[in-house]
Amino acid sequence: MSSKHFYGWPLVGVGFLIYGLGIAPAYYSWGFFAPEVIADLGITRQQVGTVFGGLTLTFAVTSILSATVIHYFGVRVTVTIGALICALAWFLTGRAESLTQIYLCFSLLGGIGIGLSTLLPAQTIAVYWFNKYRARATAIILLGAAVVGAAVSPIDAMILENADWRTAWIYISITSILVAIIAVVFIRDRPEDIGQLPDGQLATEQTLTGSPAAPALASNSVDNGEKRFTLRQAIATPHFFIATFADIANTIPWRVLTVHGRLHLEDLGFAPTLAAAILGVRVGMSGVGRLSGALSDFMAPPKVMALALIVSALGVGGLRFAETPMLAYACVVLLGIGYGAAFTTAPMVFASFFGREAFAATGGLRIAITGVVGFIGPGWAGAAADSSGSYNSSLIVMMVLCVVGAVTIFRCRAPER
């Protein structure tokens, strides 16, 4: 089969839609609606952060389950089930009348749905279908959340002008149903399932005709030149934990500002509409960063990730002093580019370290560890703001975290099996 008929690239477009529509509306809306939720339910900033931390913790831990479901049932089934769970979760979130109900609907049920339907399945599509062009495929797929996410805050602002925060969750629920439909119709789990090979490379006539020798030939062709680690072998290396720490350093600042970004900007004197515009630029520029993560096809992924973390450090540290719109925009541009590049590069680091076949297992564990550690971030920043009246100390701590992550991953070399 010629490369022009290779289904991997259309599937990248499918992954773009599934990841973007599956995670961005709920992920970015919660923090934007924080002032209205606080006023409606009478909760604190710390509780707003803890609710979001609960979501990220749940979907991170669920990634281990997602890896298992992908292994036994494939990406299509995993995404479909998760998206339908999300649809129910977001609908119930809009009906919640107490903090407990918010925890159950948004943090727990929504986290399970996102964990099954978005991050790990999206990354697995790129790793299963590509070798040579893996970073570019991953960058395009993960760009989906940035493109959709950039529109979320402005759309949320328009909804608040005509309705309330509860109405928005009905629309978000409908979006998740659309994701389930797209998954059922378009996702194919592996290129071998339809007689193809990664990157659309040519197979022999024997492979294409489906003869008894074909499966063995395809298997021998897939991971040519790549490492083959088991999960146990991978986690026995220090490389696994160094790379996971770098992922944590990248994730915590982004999640904290996703929840508390509008509150921080309004504390600095910015109007809600201007804060929405600034936050939209932050997410939009993460798309530029996600595309720049494709540099991992040309240079060592750990070095790309280290550079990205330094850029993030400049952005998050600068927000401590962002008292003018120009400076605030400059900081979110840096933060968006740095976060997006490191976010795309993290799965490339793991794939290059441990190989294709171990990716779902190692990736699921990485996401789970990041989620467990990252759970404390939004709640911690909210508690600090409740006690001190600002997010300044939290921003400095997160800047230092990015710098340490950059130094450690830059010095990390690929392990030997």
C-alpha positions as CSV (number, residue, x, y, z in Angstrom):
1,M,0.0,0.0,0.0
2,S,1.5,3.4,-1.0
3,S,2.1,6.0,1.6
4,K,-0.4,8.4,0.0
5,H,-3.1,6.0,1.2
6,F,-1.7,5.8,4.7
7,Y,-4.4,6.3,7.2
8,G,-2.1,7.6,9.9
9,W,-2.3,11.2,8.8
10,P,-6.1,11.4,8.6
11,L,-6.1,9.7,12.0
12,V,-3.9,12.5,13.3
13,G,-6.7,14.9,12.3
14,V,-9.2,12.7,14.2
15,G,-6.9,12.7,17.2
16,F,-6.7,16.5,17.0
17,L,-10.5,16.7,17.3
18,I,-10.9,14.1,19.9
19,Y,-8.2,15.5,22.2
20,G,-9.2,19.2,21.7
21,L,-13.0,18.8,22.1
22,G,-12.6,16.0,24.7
23,I,-10.5,17.9,27.3
24,A,-10.3,21.7,26.6
25,P,-13.9,22.8,27.2
26,A,-14.2,21.3,30.7
27,Y,-10.5,21.8,31.6
28,Y,-10.4,25.5,30.9
29,S,-14.0,26.5,31.8
30,W,-13.8,25.5,35.5
31,G,-11.2,28.1,36.3
32,F,-12.8,30.8,34.3
33,F,-16.1,30.3,36.0
34,A,-14.4,30.3,39.5
35,P,-15.7,33.7,40.6
36,E,-19.3,32.8,39.7
37,V,-19.0,29.4,41.3
38,I,-17.6,30.9,44.5
39,A,-20.5,33.4,44.7
40,D,-23.1,30.7,43.9
41,L,-21.9,27.9,46.1
42,G,-20.1,29.9,48.8
43,I,-16.8,28.1,48.6
44,T,-13.2,29.4,48.9
45,R,-10.4,29.8,46.4
46,Q,-8.7,26.8,48.0
47,Q,-11.7,24.7,47.4
48,V,-12.0,25.8,43.8
49,G,-8.4,24.7,43.4
50,T,-8.9,21.4,45.2
51,V,-11.9,20.6,43.0
52,F,-9.7,21.1,39.9
53,G,-6.9,19.2,41.5
54,G,-9.3,16.4,42.2
55,L,-10.2,16.3,38.5
56,T,-6.5,16.2,37.4
57,L,-5.7,13.6,40.1
58,T,-8.6,11.3,39.0
59,F,-7.9,11.5,35.3
60,A,-4.2,10.9,36.0
61,V,-4.8,7.8,38.1
62,T,-7.4,6.6,35.6
63,S,-4.7,6.7,32.9
64,I,-3.4,3.4,34.4
65,L,-6.8,2.0,33.8
66,S,-6.8,3.6,30.4
67,A,-3.6,1.8,29.5
68,T,-5.1,-1.5,30.4
69,V,-8.3,-0.9,28.4
70,I,-6.2,0.2,25.4
71,H,-4.2,-3.0,25.7
72,Y,-7.2,-5.3,25.7
73,F,-9.9,-3.4,23.8
74,G,-8.1,-0.7,21.7
75,V,-8.1,3.1,21.5
76,R,-11.5,3.4,19.9
77,V,-13.4,1.6,22.6
78,T,-11.5,3.4,25.3
79,V,-12.2,6.9,23.9
80,T,-15.9,6.1,23.3
81,I,-16.5,4.9,26.8
82,G,-14.6,7.8,28.4
83,A,-16.4,10.4,26.3
84,L,-19.8,9.2,27.2
85,I,-18.8,9.2,30.9
86,C,-17.7,12.8,30.4
87,A,-21.0,13.8,28.8
88,L,-22.9,12.6,31.9
89,A,-20.4,14.2,34.3
90,W,-20.5,17.7,32.7
91,F,-24.4,17.6,32.6
92,L,-24.5,16.8,36.3
93,T,-21.9,19.4,37.1
94,G,-24.3,22.1,35.8
95,R,-26.9,20.7,38.2
96,A,-24.7,20.5,41.3
97,E,-26.0,22.4,44.4
98,S,-23.1,21.7,46.8
99,L,-19.4,21.3,47.0
100,T,-19.8,17.6,47.6
101,Q,-21.8,17.2,44.4
102,I,-19.2,19.2,42.5
103,Y,-16.5,16.8,43.8
104,L,-18.5,13.7,42.7
105,C,-19.6,15.0,39.3
106,F,-16.7,17.2,38.1
107,S,-13.7,15.8,40.0
108,L,-14.5,12.1,40.2
109,L,-16.8,11.2,37.3
110,G,-15.4,13.8,35.0
111,G,-11.8,12.8,35.8
112,I,-12.6,9.2,35.0
113,G,-14.1,10.2,31.7
114,I,-11.1,12.4,30.7
115,G,-8.6,9.8,31.8
116,L,-10.2,7.2,29.5
117,S,-10.9,9.4,26.5
118,T,-8.1,12.0,26.1
119,L,-4.5,12.3,27.0
120,L,-3.1,8.7,26.9
121,P,-5.2,7.6,24.0
122,A,-4.2,10.7,22.0
123,Q,-0.5,10.1,22.6
124,T,-0.9,6.4,21.9
125,I,-2.4,7.0,18.5
126,A,0.8,8.9,17.5
127,V,3.2,6.3,19.0
128,Y,1.4,3.3,17.4
129,W,1.1,4.9,14.0
130,F,4.4,6.7,13.6
131,N,8.1,6.1,14.1
132,K,10.0,8.6,11.9
133,Y,7.3,11.3,12.1
134,R,6.2,10.6,15.7
135,A,6.9,14.0,17.2
136,R,5.2,15.8,14.4
137,A,2.1,13.6,14.6
138,T,2.0,14.1,18.4
139,A,2.4,17.8,18.1
140,I,-0.5,18.1,15.7
141,I,-2.8,15.9,17.8
142,L,-2.0,17.7,21.1
143,L,-2.4,21.1,19.3
144,G,-6.1,20.3,19.4
145,A,-6.5,21.3,23.1
146,A,-4.7,24.6,22.4
147,V,-6.8,25.5,19.4
148,V,-10.1,24.6,21.2
149,G,-8.8,25.9,24.5
150,A,-8.0,29.4,23.1
151,A,-11.7,29.8,22.2
152,V,-13.0,28.5,25.5
153,S,-12.6,31.6,27.7
154,P,-14.0,34.1,25.1
155,I,-17.0,31.7,24.6
156,D,-17.5,31.3,28.3
157,A,-17.5,35.1,28.6
158,M,-20.2,35.3,26.0
159,I,-22.3,32.7,27.8
160,L,-22.1,34.6,31.0
161,E,-23.4,37.7,29.2
162,N,-26.5,35.8,28.2
163,A,-26.9,33.0,30.7
164,D,-25.0,31.5,33.7
165,W,-22.2,29.1,34.4
166,R,-24.6,26.2,34.7
167,T,-25.9,26.6,31.2
168,A,-22.3,26.3,29.8
169,W,-22.0,22.8,31.2
170,I,-24.9,21.6,29.0
171,Y,-23.0,22.7,25.9
172,I,-19.8,21.0,27.2
173,S,-21.8,17.8,27.7
174,I,-23.0,17.9,24.1
175,T,-19.4,18.3,22.9
176,S,-18.4,15.1,24.7
177,I,-21.2,13.2,22.9
178,L,-19.8,14.5,19.6
179,V,-16.3,13.1,20.7
180,A,-17.8,9.7,21.2
181,I,-19.4,9.7,17.8
182,I,-16.1,10.7,16.1
183,A,-14.3,7.9,17.9
184,V,-16.7,5.2,16.9
185,V,-16.7,6.2,13.2
186,F,-13.0,7.1,12.5
187,I,-10.5,5.6,15.0
188,R,-8.5,2.6,13.9
189,D,-6.3,1.2,16.7
190,R,-3.0,0.1,14.9
191,P,-1.7,0.3,11.3
192,E,-1.3,-3.5,11.3
193,D,-5.0,-3.9,11.8
194,I,-5.7,-2.6,8.3
195,G,-2.6,-4.0,6.6
196,Q,-0.3,-1.0,7.0
197,L,2.9,-0.1,8.8
198,P,3.9,3.0,10.8
199,D,4.6,6.1,8.8
200,G,3.1,4.5,5.7
201,Q,6.3,2.7,4.9
202,L,6.0,0.1,2.2
203,A,5.4,-3.5,3.2
204,T,6.2,-6.6,1.2
205,E,3.7,-8.3,-0.9
206,Q,3.5,-11.1,1.6
207,T,2.5,-8.7,4.3
208,L,-0.2,-7.1,2.3
209,T,-1.8,-10.3,1.1
210,G,-2.4,-11.5,4.6
211,S,-0.6,-14.8,4.3
212,P,0.2,-16.7,7.4
213,A,3.7,-15.2,7.6
214,A,2.3,-11.6,7.4
215,P,1.7,-11.0,11.1
216,A,5.2,-12.0,12.0
217,L,6.7,-9.9,9.2
218,A,4.7,-6.9,10.3
219,S,5.7,-7.4,13.9
220,N,9.4,-7.5,12.9
221,S,9.1,-4.4,10.8
222,V,7.4,-2.1,13.4
223,D,10.0,-1.4,15.9
224,N,13.1,-1.7,13.8
225,G,16.0,0.0,15.7
226,E,13.8,0.9,18.7
227,K,14.4,-0.1,22.3
228,R,12.0,-2.7,23.8
229,F,11.5,-2.2,27.5
230,T,8.9,-3.8,29.7
231,L,7.2,-1.6,32.3
232,R,9.2,-3.2,35.1
233,Q,12.5,-2.6,33.3
234,A,11.5,1.0,32.6
235,I,10.7,1.9,36.2
236,A,13.9,0.3,37.4
237,T,15.8,3.0,35.7
238,P,16.4,6.5,37.1
239,H,15.6,7.9,33.7
240,F,11.9,7.1,34.3
241,F,11.7,9.2,37.4
242,I,13.9,12.1,36.0
243,A,11.6,12.4,33.0
244,T,8.5,12.2,35.2
245,F,9.9,14.9,37.4
246,A,10.4,17.1,34.3
247,D,6.8,16.4,33.4
248,I,5.6,17.4,36.9
249,A,7.6,20.6,36.7
250,N,5.9,21.5,33.4
251,T,2.4,20.5,34.6
252,I,2.0,22.2,38.0
253,P,2.3,25.8,36.9
254,W,-0.1,25.3,34.0
255,R,-2.7,23.7,36.2
256,V,-2.4,26.4,38.9
257,L,-2.9,29.2,36.4
258,T,-5.7,27.4,34.7
259,V,-7.6,27.5,38.0
260,H,-6.3,30.7,39.4
261,G,-5.3,32.7,36.4
262,R,-8.4,34.9,36.2
263,L,-8.3,35.5,40.0
264,H,-4.6,36.5,39.9
265,L,-5.2,38.9,37.0
266,E,-8.2,40.5,38.6
267,D,-6.2,40.8,41.8
268,L,-3.7,42.8,39.7
269,G,-6.5,45.1,38.6
270,F,-7.4,43.7,35.2
271,A,-11.1,43.7,34.1
272,P,-12.7,40.2,33.6
273,T,-12.9,40.7,29.8
274,L,-9.2,41.6,29.6
275,A,-8.3,38.7,31.9
276,A,-10.2,36.4,29.5
277,A,-8.3,37.8,26.5
278,I,-5.0,37.3,28.2
279,L,-5.8,33.7,29.3
280,G,-7.0,33.0,25.8
281,V,-3.6,34.1,24.4
282,R,-1.9,31.8,27.0
283,V,-3.8,28.8,25.7
284,G,-3.4,29.8,22.0
285,M,0.3,30.2,22.3
286,S,0.6,26.8,23.9
287,G,-0.4,25.6,20.4
288,V,2.7,27.3,19.0
289,G,4.7,25.5,21.7
290,R,3.0,22.1,20.9
291,L,4.0,22.4,17.3
292,S,7.6,23.4,18.2
293,G,7.7,20.1,20.1
294,A,8.1,18.5,16.7
295,L,11.7,19.5,17.0
296,S,12.1,16.2,18.8
297,D,12.1,14.6,15.3
298,F,15.4,16.4,14.7
299,M,17.2,16.6,18.1
300,A,17.2,14.8,21.4
301,P,13.8,15.1,23.1
302,P,15.4,15.7,26.6
303,K,17.2,18.8,25.3
304,V,14.0,20.1,23.7
305,M,12.1,19.6,27.0
306,A,14.9,21.3,29.0
307,L,14.7,24.4,26.7
308,A,10.9,24.5,27.0
309,L,11.0,24.4,30.8
310,I,13.4,27.4,30.8
311,V,11.0,29.3,28.7
312,S,8.1,28.4,31.0
313,A,10.2,29.5,34.0
314,L,10.5,33.0,32.5
315,G,6.8,33.2,31.8
316,V,5.5,32.0,35.2
317,G,8.1,34.1,37.1
318,G,7.3,37.1,35.1
319,L,3.6,36.9,36.1
320,R,4.7,37.9,39.6
321,F,5.4,41.4,38.2
322,A,2.8,41.6,35.4
323,E,1.0,44.7,36.4
324,T,0.5,46.0,32.9
325,P,-1.4,44.3,30.0
326,M,1.7,44.3,27.8
327,L,3.8,42.5,30.4
328,A,1.0,40.1,31.2
329,Y,0.7,39.2,27.5
330,A,4.4,38.7,27.2
331,C,4.5,36.4,30.2
332,V,1.6,34.2,29.0
333,V,3.2,34.0,25.5
334,L,6.3,32.6,27.1
335,L,4.4,30.3,29.4
336,G,2.2,29.0,26.6
337,I,5.1,28.3,24.3
338,G,7.2,26.6,27.0
339,Y,4.4,24.5,28.4
340,G,3.2,23.4,24.9
341,A,6.6,22.4,23.8
342,A,7.4,20.4,26.9
343,F,3.9,18.9,26.9
344,T,4.5,17.5,23.3
345,T,8.0,16.4,24.1
346,A,7.2,14.4,27.3
347,P,5.7,11.4,25.4
348,M,8.6,11.7,22.9
349,V,11.1,11.4,25.8
350,F,9.4,8.2,27.1
351,A,9.0,6.7,23.6
352,S,12.7,7.3,22.9
353,F,13.8,6.0,26.3
354,F,11.6,2.8,26.5
355,G,10.2,2.0,23.0
356,R,6.8,1.8,21.3
357,E,5.4,-1.4,23.0
358,A,6.0,-0.1,26.5
359,F,4.6,3.4,25.8
360,A,1.0,2.9,27.0
361,A,2.1,1.4,30.3
362,T,5.0,3.8,31.0
363,G,2.9,6.8,29.7
364,G,-0.1,5.8,31.9
365,L,2.1,5.5,35.0
366,R,3.8,8.8,34.2
367,I,0.5,10.6,33.9
368,A,-0.7,9.0,37.2
369,I,2.4,10.0,39.1
370,T,2.2,13.6,37.7
371,G,-1.5,13.7,38.6
372,V,-0.9,12.5,42.2
373,V,1.9,15.0,42.8
374,G,0.2,17.8,40.8
375,F,-3.0,17.4,42.8
376,I,-1.6,19.6,45.6
377,G,-0.7,22.4,43.2
378,P,-4.0,24.3,42.7
379,G,-5.2,23.7,46.3
380,W,-1.8,24.9,47.7
381,A,-1.8,28.0,45.5
382,G,-5.4,28.8,46.5
383,A,-4.6,28.3,50.2
384,A,-1.6,30.6,49.9
385,A,-3.7,33.3,48.2
386,D,-6.4,32.9,50.9
387,S,-3.9,33.6,53.7
388,S,-1.6,36.1,52.0
389,G,-3.9,37.8,49.6
390,S,-1.8,37.1,46.5
391,Y,-0.3,34.4,44.3
392,N,3.2,36.0,44.3
393,S,5.0,33.4,46.4
394,S,3.4,30.5,44.5
395,L,4.6,31.9,41.2
396,I,8.2,32.1,42.4
397,V,8.1,28.6,43.7
398,M,6.8,27.3,40.4
399,M,9.5,29.2,38.5
400,V,12.2,27.5,40.5
401,L,10.5,24.1,39.9
402,C,10.7,24.6,36.2
403,V,14.4,25.5,36.4
404,V,15.2,22.4,38.4
405,G,13.3,20.2,36.0
406,A,15.2,21.7,33.0
407,V,18.6,21.1,34.6
408,T,17.8,17.4,35.5
409,I,16.3,16.4,32.1
410,F,19.0,18.1,30.1
411,R,21.6,15.9,31.8
412,C,19.6,12.7,31.3
413,R,20.8,10.3,28.6
414,A,18.8,7.4,27.1
415,P,19.0,4.2,29.1
416,E,20.4,0.9,27.8
417,R,18.1,-2.0,28.1
